[in-house]
Amino acid sequence: MGSSVVKKTKKGQATIPISLRKKIGFKDKAIVVESEKGILFKPFPVISKEKGSLRDLFKGTTVEEVMMDARETDVRKGKILER
């Protein structure tokens, strides 16, 4: 494990070095976790990769359809999800 110094913009944005993004597998999104030791960035799970283990259950549906169905169910239950 190594360390890197990064700058942040006025808007609070920081660039994660490409070597770390490739090593960890970052794509477009990341999960940010605050801890006592600092901030932890974790790769956001890619649903299309996870679908393989549930292939038979979701046969004939797209990932987008599964996501929309889950969001609609959560809205009916009173939960709020980000899109």
Biopython code that builds the backbone (N, CA, C, O; Angstrom):
import numpy as np
from Bio.PDB.StructureBuilder import StructureBuilder

atoms = [
    (1, "MET", "N", (0.844, -1.186, 0.000)),
    (1, "MET", "CA", (0.000, 0.000, 0.000)),
    (1, "MET", "C", (0.877, 1.232, 0.000)),
    (1, "MET", "O", (1.939, 1.269, 0.622)),
    (2, "GLY", "N", (0.412, 2.228, -0.705)),
    (2, "GLY", "CA", (1.193, 3.446, -0.792)),
    (2, "GLY", "C", (0.358, 4.660, -0.450)),
    (2, "GLY", "O", (-0.816, 4.550, -0.095)),
    (3, "SER", "N", (0.971, 5.797, -0.560)),
    (3, "SER", "CA", (0.296, 7.065, -0.297)),
    (3, "SER", "C", (0.473, 7.971, -1.494)),
    (3, "SER", "O", (1.465, 7.885, -2.218)),
    (4, "SER", "N", (-0.493, 8.834, -1.690)),
    (4, "SER", "CA", (-0.419, 9.823, -2.757)),
    (4, "SER", "C", (-0.929, 11.146, -2.224)),
    (4, "SER", "O", (-1.841, 11.185, -1.399)),
    (5, "VAL", "N", (-0.340, 12.218, -2.695)),
    (5, "VAL", "CA", (-0.819, 13.552, -2.353)),
    (5, "VAL", "C", (-1.648, 14.042, -3.531)),
    (5, "VAL", "O", (-1.188, 14.029, -4.673)),
    (6, "VAL", "N", (-2.874, 14.474, -3.247)),
    (6, "VAL", "CA", (-3.748, 14.980, -4.300)),
    (6, "VAL", "C", (-4.247, 16.362, -3.903)),
    (6, "VAL", "O", (-4.355, 16.683, -2.720)),
    (7, "LYS", "N", (-4.548, 17.166, -4.904)),
    (7, "LYS", "CA", (-5.128, 18.482, -4.665)),
    (7, "LYS", "C", (-6.634, 18.373, -4.787)),
    (7, "LYS", "O", (-7.148, 17.499, -5.485)),
    (8, "LYS", "N", (-7.341, 19.264, -4.104)),
    (8, "LYS", "CA", (-8.781, 19.318, -4.272)),
    (8, "LYS", "C", (-9.144, 20.648, -4.900)),
    (8, "LYS", "O", (-8.460, 21.653, -4.707)),
    (9, "THR", "N", (-10.230, 20.637, -5.655)),
    (9, "THR", "CA", (-10.694, 21.863, -6.292)),
    (9, "THR", "C", (-11.492, 22.687, -5.292)),
    (9, "THR", "O", (-11.748, 22.241, -4.173)),
    (10, "LYS", "N", (-11.882, 23.886, -5.695)),
    (10, "LYS", "CA", (-12.710, 24.738, -4.841)),
    (10, "LYS", "C", (-14.044, 24.076, -4.517)),
    (10, "LYS", "O", (-14.656, 24.362, -3.488)),
    (11, "LYS", "N", (-14.489, 23.187, -5.407)),
    (11, "LYS", "CA", (-15.752, 22.475, -5.197)),
    (11, "LYS", "C", (-15.569, 21.216, -4.343)),
    (11, "LYS", "O", (-16.534, 20.493, -4.097)),
    (12, "GLY", "N", (-14.355, 20.953, -3.895)),
    (12, "GLY", "CA", (-14.103, 19.796, -3.050)),
    (12, "GLY", "C", (-13.798, 18.516, -3.806)),
    (12, "GLY", "O", (-13.771, 17.439, -3.210)),
    (13, "GLN", "N", (-13.569, 18.613, -5.103)),
    (13, "GLN", "CA", (-13.276, 17.430, -5.906)),
    (13, "GLN", "C", (-11.784, 17.121, -5.862)),
    (13, "GLN", "O", (-10.949, 18.024, -5.920)),
    (14, "ALA", "N", (-11.462, 15.839, -5.758)),
    (14, "ALA", "CA", (-10.068, 15.397, -5.775)),
    (14, "ALA", "C", (-9.937, 14.284, -6.804)),
    (14, "ALA", "O", (-10.855, 13.484, -6.983)),
    (15, "THR", "N", (-8.806, 14.236, -7.471)),
    (15, "THR", "CA", (-8.565, 13.200, -8.468)),
    (15, "THR", "C", (-7.820, 12.042, -7.825)),
    (15, "THR", "O", (-6.765, 12.227, -7.219)),
    (16, "ILE", "N", (-8.376, 10.855, -7.962)),
    (16, "ILE", "CA", (-7.713, 9.652, -7.465)),
    (16, "ILE", "C", (-6.721, 9.221, -8.547)),
    (16, "ILE", "O", (-7.108, 9.063, -9.705)),
    (17, "PRO", "N", (-5.455, 9.030, -8.189)),
    (17, "PRO", "CA", (-4.450, 8.673, -9.191)),
    (17, "PRO", "C", (-4.860, 7.441, -10.003)),
    (17, "PRO", "O", (-5.449, 6.501, -9.469)),
    (18, "ILE", "N", (-4.541, 7.460, -11.289)),
    (18, "ILE", "CA", (-4.949, 6.387, -12.196)),
    (18, "ILE", "C", (-4.419, 5.029, -11.758)),
    (18, "ILE", "O", (-5.092, 4.014, -11.941)),
    (19, "SER", "N", (-3.228, 4.999, -11.184)),
    (19, "SER", "CA", (-2.671, 3.714, -10.740)),
    (19, "SER", "C", (-3.561, 3.078, -9.671)),
    (19, "SER", "O", (-3.761, 1.863, -9.671)),
    (20, "LEU", "N", (-4.090, 3.890, -8.769)),
    (20, "LEU", "CA", (-5.001, 3.372, -7.743)),
    (20, "LEU", "C", (-6.348, 2.993, -8.333)),
    (20, "LEU", "O", (-6.927, 1.973, -7.958)),
    (21, "ARG", "N", (-6.857, 3.815, -9.266)),
    (21, "ARG", "CA", (-8.152, 3.502, -9.894)),
    (21, "ARG", "C", (-8.093, 2.167, -10.618)),
    (21, "ARG", "O", (-9.028, 1.370, -10.542)),
    (22, "LYS", "N", (-6.992, 1.926, -11.321)),
    (22, "LYS", "CA", (-6.848, 0.656, -12.042)),
    (22, "LYS", "C", (-6.689, -0.514, -11.069)),
    (22, "LYS", "O", (-7.292, -1.570, -11.257)),
    (23, "LYS", "N", (-5.880, -0.320, -10.038)),
    (23, "LYS", "CA", (-5.618, -1.383, -9.063)),
    (23, "LYS", "C", (-6.898, -1.798, -8.335)),
    (23, "LYS", "O", (-7.139, -2.985, -8.120)),
    (24, "ILE", "N", (-7.709, -0.817, -7.961)),
    (24, "ILE", "CA", (-8.917, -1.083, -7.178)),
    (24, "ILE", "C", (-10.115, -1.380, -8.068)),
    (24, "ILE", "O", (-11.077, -2.005, -7.622)),
    (25, "GLY", "N", (-10.067, -0.943, -9.308)),
    (25, "GLY", "CA", (-11.166, -1.216, -10.229)),
    (25, "GLY", "C", (-12.257, -0.166, -10.228)),
    (25, "GLY", "O", (-13.419, -0.482, -10.485)),
    (26, "PHE", "N", (-11.904, 1.080, -9.943)),
    (26, "PHE", "CA", (-12.892, 2.161, -9.975)),
    (26, "PHE", "C", (-13.401, 2.378, -11.386)),
    (26, "PHE", "O", (-12.633, 2.331, -12.348)),
    (27, "LYS", "N", (-14.688, 2.615, -11.504)),
    (27, "LYS", "CA", (-15.295, 2.983, -12.782)),
    (27, "LYS", "C", (-15.837, 4.403, -12.624)),
    (27, "LYS", "O", (-15.074, 5.326, -12.339)),
    (28, "ASP", "N", (-17.144, 4.588, -12.807)),
    (28, "ASP", "CA", (-17.741, 5.920, -12.735)),
    (28, "ASP", "C", (-18.114, 6.349, -11.320)),
    (28, "ASP", "O", (-18.145, 7.542, -11.019)),
    (29, "LYS", "N", (-18.398, 5.382, -10.455)),
    (29, "LYS", "CA", (-18.881, 5.711, -9.114)),
    (29, "LYS", "C", (-18.039, 5.013, -8.056)),
    (29, "LYS", "O", (-17.385, 4.005, -8.321)),
    (30, "ALA", "N", (-18.070, 5.578, -6.842)),
    (30, "ALA", "CA", (-17.392, 4.967, -5.705)),
    (30, "ALA", "C", (-18.251, 5.178, -4.463)),
    (30, "ALA", "O", (-19.060, 6.105, -4.402)),
    (31, "ILE", "N", (-18.068, 4.323, -3.494)),
    (31, "ILE", "CA", (-18.729, 4.483, -2.205)),
    (31, "ILE", "C", (-17.719, 5.169, -1.296)),
    (31, "ILE", "O", (-16.565, 4.745, -1.218)),
    (32, "VAL", "N", (-18.143, 6.222, -0.611)),
    (32, "VAL", "CA", (-17.272, 6.964, 0.294)),
    (32, "VAL", "C", (-17.720, 6.673, 1.720)),
    (32, "VAL", "O", (-18.882, 6.879, 2.070)),
    (33, "VAL", "N", (-16.784, 6.192, 2.544)),
    (33, "VAL", "CA", (-17.091, 5.832, 3.919)),
    (33, "VAL", "C", (-16.227, 6.673, 4.848)),
    (33, "VAL", "O", (-15.006, 6.723, 4.699)),
    (34, "GLU", "N", (-16.865, 7.330, 5.803)),
    (34, "GLU", "CA", (-16.132, 8.104, 6.804)),
    (34, "GLU", "C", (-15.836, 7.196, 7.989)),
    (34, "GLU", "O", (-16.725, 6.504, 8.484)),
    (35, "SER", "N", (-14.586, 7.198, 8.443)),
    (35, "SER", "CA", (-14.220, 6.398, 9.609)),
    (35, "SER", "C", (-13.358, 7.239, 10.541)),
    (35, "SER", "O", (-13.004, 8.373, 10.220)),
    (36, "GLU", "N", (-13.027, 6.677, 11.688)),
    (36, "GLU", "CA", (-12.180, 7.398, 12.641)),
    (36, "GLU", "C", (-10.788, 7.652, 12.074)),
    (36, "GLU", "O", (-10.121, 8.611, 12.461)),
    (37, "LYS", "N", (-10.351, 6.792, 11.157)),
    (37, "LYS", "CA", (-9.015, 6.916, 10.577)),
    (37, "LYS", "C", (-8.973, 7.815, 9.359)),
    (37, "LYS", "O", (-7.890, 8.159, 8.885)),
    (38, "GLY", "N", (-10.139, 8.207, 8.838)),
    (38, "GLY", "CA", (-10.169, 9.059, 7.659)),
    (38, "GLY", "C", (-11.294, 8.675, 6.725)),
    (38, "GLY", "O", (-12.344, 8.200, 7.158)),
    (39, "ILE", "N", (-11.069, 8.884, 5.444)),
    (39, "ILE", "CA", (-12.074, 8.610, 4.428)),
    (39, "ILE", "C", (-11.631, 7.394, 3.622)),
    (39, "ILE", "O", (-10.468, 7.280, 3.234)),
    (40, "LEU", "N", (-12.576, 6.487, 3.377)),
    (40, "LEU", "CA", (-12.308, 5.278, 2.614)),
    (40, "LEU", "C", (-13.138, 5.298, 1.339)),
    (40, "LEU", "O", (-14.353, 5.495, 1.388)),
    (41, "PHE", "N", (-12.486, 5.095, 0.197)),
    (41, "PHE", "CA", (-13.176, 5.000, -1.087)),
    (41, "PHE", "C", (-13.224, 3.530, -1.483)),
    (41, "PHE", "O", (-12.201, 2.845, -1.494)),
    (42, "LYS", "N", (-14.427, 3.052, -1.810)),
    (42, "LYS", "CA", (-14.588, 1.663, -2.232)),
    (42, "LYS", "C", (-15.247, 1.641, -3.603)),
    (42, "LYS", "O", (-16.093, 2.489, -3.887)),
    (43, "PRO", "N", (-14.882, 0.696, -4.459)),
    (43, "PRO", "CA", (-15.524, 0.620, -5.769)),
    (43, "PRO", "C", (-17.022, 0.385, -5.617)),
    (43, "PRO", "O", (-17.451, -0.373, -4.748)),
    (44, "PHE", "N", (-17.807, 1.031, -6.457)),
    (44, "PHE", "CA", (-19.253, 0.847, -6.462)),
    (44, "PHE", "C", (-19.552, -0.468, -7.174)),
    (44, "PHE", "O", (-19.055, -0.690, -8.279)),
    (45, "PRO", "N", (-20.351, -1.343, -6.570)),
    (45, "PRO", "CA", (-20.613, -2.628, -7.226)),
    (45, "PRO", "C", (-21.310, -2.447, -8.571)),
    (45, "PRO", "O", (-22.223, -1.632, -8.698)),
    (46, "VAL", "N", (-20.881, -3.202, -9.560)),
    (46, "VAL", "CA", (-21.475, -3.145, -10.891)),
    (46, "VAL", "C", (-22.525, -4.247, -10.977)),
    (46, "VAL", "O", (-22.198, -5.433, -10.934)),
    (47, "ILE", "N", (-23.783, -3.848, -11.097)),
    (47, "ILE", "CA", (-24.892, -4.796, -11.077)),
    (47, "ILE", "C", (-24.755, -5.847, -12.170)),
    (47, "ILE", "O", (-25.043, -7.022, -11.940)),
    (48, "SER", "N", (-24.318, -5.436, -13.356)),
    (48, "SER", "CA", (-24.230, -6.395, -14.461)),
    (48, "SER", "C", (-23.254, -7.525, -14.148)),
    (48, "SER", "O", (-23.433, -8.642, -14.635)),
    (49, "LYS", "N", (-22.227, -7.259, -13.346)),
    (49, "LYS", "CA", (-21.294, -8.314, -12.957)),
    (49, "LYS", "C", (-21.918, -9.217, -11.897)),
    (49, "LYS", "O", (-21.674, -10.424, -11.883)),
    (50, "GLU", "N", (-22.722, -8.634, -11.011)),
    (50, "GLU", "CA", (-23.362, -9.391, -9.946)),
    (50, "GLU", "C", (-24.482, -10.272, -10.479)),
    (50, "GLU", "O", (-24.830, -11.274, -9.855)),
    (51, "LYS", "N", (-25.043, -9.914, -11.611)),
    (51, "LYS", "CA", (-26.198, -10.621, -12.160)),
    (51, "LYS", "C", (-25.898, -12.087, -12.448)),
    (51, "LYS", "O", (-26.809, -12.914, -12.418)),
    (52, "GLY", "N", (-24.646, -12.427, -12.726)),
    (52, "GLY", "CA", (-24.302, -13.798, -13.084)),
    (52, "GLY", "C", (-24.746, -14.823, -12.064)),
    (52, "GLY", "O", (-25.187, -15.910, -12.437)),
    (53, "SER", "N", (-24.639, -14.501, -10.774)),
    (53, "SER", "CA", (-25.021, -15.451, -9.744)),
    (53, "SER", "C", (-26.533, -15.625, -9.654)),
    (53, "SER", "O", (-27.007, -16.590, -9.055)),
    (54, "LEU", "N", (-27.291, -14.709, -10.239)),
    (54, "LEU", "CA", (-28.752, -14.771, -10.204)),
    (54, "LEU", "C", (-29.331, -14.919, -11.603)),
    (54, "LEU", "O", (-30.498, -14.603, -11.836)),
    (55, "ARG", "N", (-28.526, -15.393, -12.519)),
    (55, "ARG", "CA", (-28.888, -15.443, -13.933)),
    (55, "ARG", "C", (-30.248, -16.088, -14.173)),
    (55, "ARG", "O", (-31.069, -15.529, -14.900)),
    (56, "ASP", "N", (-30.504, -17.245, -13.582)),
    (56, "ASP", "CA", (-31.761, -17.945, -13.832)),
    (56, "ASP", "C", (-32.959, -17.193, -13.259)),
    (56, "ASP", "O", (-34.048, -17.228, -13.831)),
    (57, "LEU", "N", (-32.762, -16.522, -12.146)),
    (57, "LEU", "CA", (-33.851, -15.783, -11.512)),
    (57, "LEU", "C", (-34.311, -14.612, -12.371)),
    (57, "LEU", "O", (-35.500, -14.298, -12.400)),
    (58, "PHE", "N", (-33.383, -13.964, -13.071)),
    (58, "PHE", "CA", (-33.707, -12.773, -13.852)),
    (58, "PHE", "C", (-33.669, -13.022, -15.361)),
    (58, "PHE", "O", (-33.478, -12.083, -16.134)),
    (59, "LYS", "N", (-33.846, -14.248, -15.780)),
    (59, "LYS", "CA", (-33.801, -14.582, -17.207)),
    (59, "LYS", "C", (-34.835, -13.760, -17.971)),
    (59, "LYS", "O", (-35.991, -13.669, -17.558)),
    (60, "GLY", "N", (-34.419, -13.167, -19.078)),
    (60, "GLY", "CA", (-35.337, -12.406, -19.922)),
    (60, "GLY", "C", (-35.552, -10.970, -19.488)),
    (60, "GLY", "O", (-36.376, -10.270, -20.078)),
    (61, "THR", "N", (-34.828, -10.506, -18.463)),
    (61, "THR", "CA", (-34.952, -9.110, -18.037)),
    (61, "THR", "C", (-33.587, -8.443, -18.110)),
    (61, "THR", "O", (-32.547, -9.095, -18.015)),
    (62, "THR", "N", (-33.618, -7.134, -18.280)),
    (62, "THR", "CA", (-32.367, -6.381, -18.305)),
    (62, "THR", "C", (-32.040, -5.911, -16.897)),
    (62, "THR", "O", (-32.899, -5.905, -16.016)),
    (63, "VAL", "N", (-30.792, -5.518, -16.698)),
    (63, "VAL", "CA", (-30.378, -4.981, -15.407)),
    (63, "VAL", "C", (-31.196, -3.735, -15.077)),
    (63, "VAL", "O", (-31.583, -3.524, -13.928)),
    (64, "GLU", "N", (-31.454, -2.915, -16.092)),
    (64, "GLU", "CA", (-32.221, -1.684, -15.877)),
    (64, "GLU", "C", (-33.633, -2.002, -15.387)),
    (64, "GLU", "O", (-34.152, -1.312, -14.509)),
    (65, "GLU", "N", (-34.256, -3.040, -15.946)),
    (65, "GLU", "CA", (-35.603, -3.426, -15.517)),
    (65, "GLU", "C", (-35.603, -3.901, -14.065)),
    (65, "GLU", "O", (-36.509, -3.567, -13.301)),
    (66, "VAL", "N", (-34.605, -4.666, -13.690)),
    (66, "VAL", "CA", (-34.491, -5.146, -12.312)),
    (66, "VAL", "C", (-34.315, -3.971, -11.362)),
    (66, "VAL", "O", (-34.940, -3.924, -10.303)),
    (67, "MET", "N", (-33.450, -3.007, -11.745)),
    (67, "MET", "CA", (-33.215, -1.826, -10.904)),
    (67, "MET", "C", (-34.483, -0.993, -10.748)),
    (67, "MET", "O", (-34.817, -0.577, -9.639)),
    (68, "MET", "N", (-35.189, -0.748, -11.846)),
    (68, "MET", "CA", (-36.412, 0.057, -11.785)),
    (68, "MET", "C", (-37.466, -0.631, -10.923)),
    (68, "MET", "O", (-38.163, 0.032, -10.156)),
    (69, "ASP", "N", (-37.589, -1.942, -11.039)),
    (69, "ASP", "CA", (-38.538, -2.688, -10.224)),
    (69, "ASP", "C", (-38.191, -2.553, -8.740)),
    (69, "ASP", "O", (-39.078, -2.360, -7.908)),
    (70, "ALA", "N", (-36.906, -2.654, -8.412)),
    (70, "ALA", "CA", (-36.469, -2.517, -7.021)),
    (70, "ALA", "C", (-36.744, -1.112, -6.504)),
    (70, "ALA", "O", (-37.169, -0.945, -5.361)),
    (71, "ARG", "N", (-36.506, -0.106, -7.329)),
    (71, "ARG", "CA", (-36.772, 1.276, -6.917)),
    (71, "ARG", "C", (-38.260, 1.499, -6.674)),
    (71, "ARG", "O", (-38.645, 2.140, -5.696)),
    (72, "GLU", "N", (-39.097, 0.967, -7.566)),
    (72, "GLU", "CA", (-40.546, 1.117, -7.405)),
    (72, "GLU", "C", (-41.021, 0.436, -6.128)),
    (72, "GLU", "O", (-41.879, 0.964, -5.422)),
    (73, "THR", "N", (-40.468, -0.730, -5.833)),
    (73, "THR", "CA", (-40.819, -1.441, -4.601)),
    (73, "THR", "C", (-40.431, -0.617, -3.384)),
    (73, "THR", "O", (-41.213, -0.504, -2.440)),
    (74, "ASP", "N", (-39.229, -0.038, -3.391)),
    (74, "ASP", "CA", (-38.781, 0.774, -2.262)),
    (74, "ASP", "C", (-39.622, 2.033, -2.101)),
    (74, "ASP", "O", (-39.896, 2.447, -0.975)),
    (75, "VAL", "N", (-40.034, 2.645, -3.201)),
    (75, "VAL", "CA", (-40.883, 3.836, -3.129)),
    (75, "VAL", "C", (-42.214, 3.460, -2.485)),
    (75, "VAL", "O", (-42.734, 4.196, -1.646)),
    (76, "ARG", "N", (-42.764, 2.311, -2.881)),
    (76, "ARG", "CA", (-44.026, 1.863, -2.286)),
    (76, "ARG", "C", (-43.872, 1.615, -0.789)),
    (76, "ARG", "O", (-44.815, 1.819, -0.024)),
    (77, "LYS", "N", (-42.693, 1.178, -0.372)),
    (77, "LYS", "CA", (-42.438, 0.914, 1.043)),
    (77, "LYS", "C", (-42.058, 2.189, 1.798)),
    (77, "LYS", "O", (-41.859, 2.156, 3.012)),
    (78, "GLY", "N", (-41.957, 3.311, 1.082)),
    (78, "GLY", "CA", (-41.636, 4.583, 1.721)),
    (78, "GLY", "C", (-40.162, 4.884, 1.817)),
    (78, "GLY", "O", (-39.767, 5.828, 2.501)),
    (79, "LYS", "N", (-39.344, 4.109, 1.152)),
    (79, "LYS", "CA", (-37.907, 4.370, 1.160)),
    (79, "LYS", "C", (-37.566, 5.267, -0.014)),
    (79, "LYS", "O", (-38.257, 5.258, -1.033)),
    (80, "ILE", "N", (-36.496, 6.044, 0.129)),
    (80, "ILE", "CA", (-36.052, 6.934, -0.939)),
    (80, "ILE", "C", (-34.702, 6.435, -1.437)),
    (80, "ILE", "O", (-33.784, 6.213, -0.648)),
    (81, "LEU", "N", (-34.588, 6.261, -2.750)),
    (81, "LEU", "CA", (-33.325, 5.859, -3.370)),
    (81, "LEU", "C", (-32.880, 6.916, -4.356)),
    (81, "LEU", "O", (-33.703, 7.551, -5.016)),
    (82, "GLU", "N", (-31.579, 7.102, -4.453)),
    (82, "GLU", "CA", (-31.046, 8.025, -5.454)),
    (82, "GLU", "C", (-31.026, 7.338, -6.797)),
    (82, "GLU", "O", (-30.820, 6.128, -6.885)),
    (83, "ARG", "N", (-31.240, 8.111, -7.839)),
    (83, "ARG", "CA", (-31.185, 7.544, -9.196)),
    (83, "ARG", "C", (-29.874, 7.880, -9.819)),
    (83, "ARG", "O", (-29.618, 7.500, -10.961)),
]
sb = StructureBuilder()
sb.init_structure("model")
sb.init_model(0)
sb.init_chain("A")
sb.init_seg("    ")
for serial, (resi, resn, name, xyz) in enumerate(atoms, 1):
    if name == "N":
        sb.init_residue(resn, " ", resi, " ")
    sb.init_atom(name, np.array(xyz, "f"), 0.0, 1.0, " ", f" {name:<3s}", serial, name[0])
structure = sb.get_structure()
